[in-house]
Amino acid sequence: MEPASERPKPPQSRELRIPAGDAVLQGTLDLPPAAVGLVVFAHGSGSSRNSPRNLYVARRLWQAGLGTLLFDLLTPDEQALDRRGAALRFDIGLLAHRLVDVVDWLQRGESVPGACLGLFGASTGAAAALLAAARRPRLVTAVVSRGGRPDLAGAELAQVLAPTLLIVGGLDTEVIELNRLAAGQLSCEHDLRIVPGATHLFEEPGKLGEVAELAAAWFQAHAGAPCGH
């Protein structure tokens, strides 16, 4: 059963309009009291900032003292185009460029806690997160991939400096192999964690909770690490 899609609001939550090149992206910034950092989510193929799975993980991160930004990588018009033919969800270059723009925009703001940002990517969003980490090594402090396709980041994987955690379901055999290949190209601190009995979307009872715990622990462990090292 999927987690409820209703967004549980922490004390500070606001809707954002984020400039990214020629586009304006919709996002929701949620900050718990005395937040120690911020995690930006890059959702997967055909999903949105209202992904119930990412909202579930975000709630666990709030409990760990981490703020979250969930935003739409595509504009409403682009989402409509993508729904008709999946034309954009695998455009990793576009998604990574948008994510870099969002990271830069956040860094210029004064209300975001911490000098560095964590990135949480799912499916194709994981490749975008790793590309953004490679391109902004002094801003991104850690990366977590949930059922991701890090292999789609290509040769830039070797340029990622941020500690990276790859989480894959134990029954998602093809994606496990793709993550192993990608891990072999990472020169940064990294780990591949396989959740036994989980399929690609971690829909089995308790499995998404395991993902959330692993992600929270990873981001907490690297919250104070200097970027670019």
C-alpha positions in Angstrom: 0.0 0.0 0.0 1.3 3.4 -0.9 1.8 6.0 1.8 -0.9 8.7 2.2 -0.3 11.5 -0.2 -1.5 14.2 2.2 1.3 16.4 3.1 1.9 16.6 6.9 2.9 20.2 7.5 5.8 21.0 9.8 5.7 24.4 11.6 7.3 26.3 8.7 6.0 25.5 5.2 5.7 27.8 2.2 5.1 27.5 -1.5 7.8 28.7 -3.9 8.1 29.8 -7.5 11.7 29.1 -8.5 13.3 30.6 -11.6 15.2 28.0 -13.6 16.5 29.3 -16.9 13.4 30.3 -19.0 11.1 28.3 -16.7 9.4 28.9 -13.3 9.1 25.8 -11.2 6.7 25.1 -8.4 8.1 23.9 -5.1 7.3 23.5 -1.4 9.9 24.3 1.2 9.4 22.7 4.6 11.6 23.7 7.6 11.3 22.1 11.0 12.4 24.1 14.0 16.1 24.7 14.2 16.8 22.9 11.0 20.4 21.7 10.6 20.3 21.4 6.8 18.2 21.1 3.7 17.5 18.2 1.4 16.4 18.9 -2.2 14.3 16.1 -3.8 14.6 15.2 -7.5 11.6 13.0 -8.2 11.6 10.2 -10.7 10.1 9.6 -14.2 6.5 10.9 -14.5 6.3 11.9 -10.9 5.9 15.3 -9.2 6.5 17.2 -5.9 3.4 15.5 -4.5 4.9 12.0 -4.8 3.6 10.1 -1.8 6.8 8.2 -1.5 9.0 11.3 -1.4 6.6 12.9 1.1 6.9 9.9 3.3 10.7 10.2 3.3 10.5 13.9 3.8 8.5 13.5 7.0 11.2 11.3 8.4 13.9 13.9 7.4 11.9 16.6 9.3 12.1 14.4 12.4 15.8 14.3 11.9 16.0 18.1 11.9 16.4 18.4 8.2 14.4 20.8 6.0 13.1 19.6 2.6 12.4 21.1 -0.8 10.2 19.2 -3.1 9.7 20.8 -6.5 8.4 20.0 -9.9 11.3 19.5 -12.4 8.9 20.3 -15.3 6.4 23.2 -15.8 2.7 22.4 -16.0 2.8 22.6 -19.8 5.9 20.4 -19.9 4.2 17.9 -17.6 1.2 17.7 -20.0 3.5 17.1 -22.9 5.4 14.5 -21.0 2.2 12.6 -20.1 1.3 12.3 -23.7 4.6 10.8 -24.8 7.2 10.7 -22.0 9.2 13.1 -24.0 11.0 14.8 -21.1 11.2 12.5 -18.2 14.3 10.8 -19.6 15.9 14.1 -20.7 18.6 13.8 -18.0 20.5 16.9 -19.3 17.4 19.0 -18.8 16.5 17.6 -15.4 20.1 18.1 -14.2 20.2 21.7 -15.5 17.0 22.5 -13.7 18.3 21.0 -10.5 21.5 23.0 -10.7 19.5 26.1 -11.2 17.5 25.3 -8.1 20.6 24.6 -6.0 22.1 28.0 -7.1 18.9 29.8 -6.4 18.7 28.3 -2.9 22.3 29.2 -2.2 21.6 32.8 -2.9 18.7 32.9 -0.4 19.1 33.9 3.2 16.4 31.7 4.8 17.9 28.3 3.9 19.7 26.6 6.8 23.3 25.5 6.4 25.8 26.3 3.7 25.5 23.0 1.9 22.6 21.0 0.6 21.8 17.3 0.4 20.2 15.8 -2.7 17.7 12.9 -2.7 17.0 11.5 -6.1 14.5 8.8 -7.2 14.6 6.8 -10.5 15.8 9.2 -13.2 16.0 12.0 -10.7 19.0 10.2 -9.1 21.0 10.8 -12.2 20.1 14.4 -12.2 21.1 14.6 -8.5 24.5 13.1 -9.2 25.1 15.4 -12.1 24.2 18.4 -10.0 26.5 17.2 -7.3 29.3 16.8 -9.8 28.7 20.3 -11.1 28.3 22.0 -7.7 30.9 20.2 -5.6 31.2 23.1 -3.1 27.5 23.3 -2.5 26.3 19.6 -2.3 27.3 17.8 0.9 25.6 14.4 0.4 23.5 12.4 -2.1 21.0 9.6 -1.6 19.4 7.6 -4.5 16.2 5.6 -4.0 15.6 3.0 -6.7 17.7 5.2 -8.9 19.4 5.1 -12.3 22.8 6.6 -11.4 24.2 5.0 -14.5 22.4 7.6 -16.5 24.8 10.2 -15.1 27.5 8.8 -17.4 31.1 9.9 -17.2 30.4 12.7 -14.7 30.0 10.1 -12.0 33.7 10.1 -11.5 33.5 13.9 -10.7 31.1 13.5 -7.8 32.7 14.4 -4.5 29.7 14.3 -2.2 29.3 11.1 -0.2 26.7 9.0 -2.0 24.3 6.4 -0.8 22.6 4.1 -3.4 19.5 2.3 -2.1 17.9 -0.5 -4.2 15.2 -3.1 -3.6 16.5 -6.6 -3.3 14.0 -7.8 -5.9 14.9 -5.1 -8.4 17.6 -7.2 -9.9 18.2 -5.2 -13.1 18.5 -1.9 -11.2 20.8 -3.5 -8.6 23.3 -4.4 -11.4 23.0 -0.9 -12.9 23.8 0.6 -9.4 26.7 -1.7 -9.0 28.2 -0.5 -12.3 27.6 3.1 -11.3 29.2 2.6 -7.8 32.3 1.3 -9.6 32.7 4.6 -11.3 32.3 6.7 -8.1 35.6 7.8 -6.5 33.9 9.6 -3.5 32.8 7.9 -0.3 29.8 5.8 -1.3 27.7 2.8 -0.2 25.2 0.5 -1.9 22.5 -0.7 0.4 20.1 -3.4 -0.8 16.7 -3.6 1.0 15.7 -7.3 1.1 12.3 -8.2 -0.2 11.7 -4.8 -1.8 10.7 -4.2 -5.4 11.5 -1.0 -7.4 9.0 1.2 -5.7 9.5 -0.2 -2.2 5.7 -0.8 -1.9 6.0 -3.8 0.4 5.1 -3.2 4.1 7.9 -1.5 6.0 10.3 -1.2 3.1 9.9 2.5 2.4 10.4 3.0 6.1 13.8 1.3 5.8 14.6 3.7 2.9 13.7 6.7 5.0 15.8 5.6 8.0 18.8 4.9 5.7 18.4 8.3 4.1 18.0 10.2 7.4 21.1 8.5 8.9 23.2 9.3 5.8 22.3 13.0 5.6 22.7 13.4 9.4 26.2 11.7 9.3 27.3 14.1 6.6 25.5 17.3 7.6 28.6 18.8 9.1 31.0 17.6 6.4 32.8 20.4 4.3 31.6 20.5 0.7 34.1 19.7 -2.0 36.1 17.3 0.0 
